[in-house]
Amino acid sequence: MATVSSRSQESAGDEFGPRLRQERKRLGLTQAQLAVAVGISAPTQVGYEQGNRAPDVHYLTTIERIGVDERYVRTGVRSSRAAVAALDWEFFLDVQRAGDSWFLQELGIVLGQKESNEIARLLYEILIDEHEVEDRKVERVLRLVVSSK
């Protein structure tokens, strides 16, 4: 198990408070409003933002539910950036090609870029766990999409 040096832990903790404050302000909340929304006292919220106190898991999951980018507060990396970095772009493009091909072959429709991206995103979310683009699954999903319109 890797150990983080106390210096790097200190540095990460020093940045937590300012990022938490930044997220709170992004949401247009005062310290008191965020404290009430999360179910803690205002002084506790102040302590978190000043770096004098460390929040528990309950606090972190609760702030995420009300719109705070909890990953950013903890790590300095925005959730949207982490998601993009985690995306398997090669698989996404394979899925997009399969969707575009199905619409052209089955319906004679050439999708616009926006529609192609939306279909690819849907297929990606469905197929990513198996990480395999099977024509029959693509067809089944897309037939459902078409029939729902």
ABEGO torsion letter per residue (X at the ends): XBBBBAAAAAAAAAAAAAAAAAAAAAAGBBAAAAAAAAGBBAAAAAAAAAGABBBBAAAAAAAAAAGBBAAAAAAGBBAAAAAAAABBAAAAAAAAAAAAAAAAAAAGBBBBAAAAAAAAAAAAAAAAAAGBBBAAAAAAAAAAAAAAX
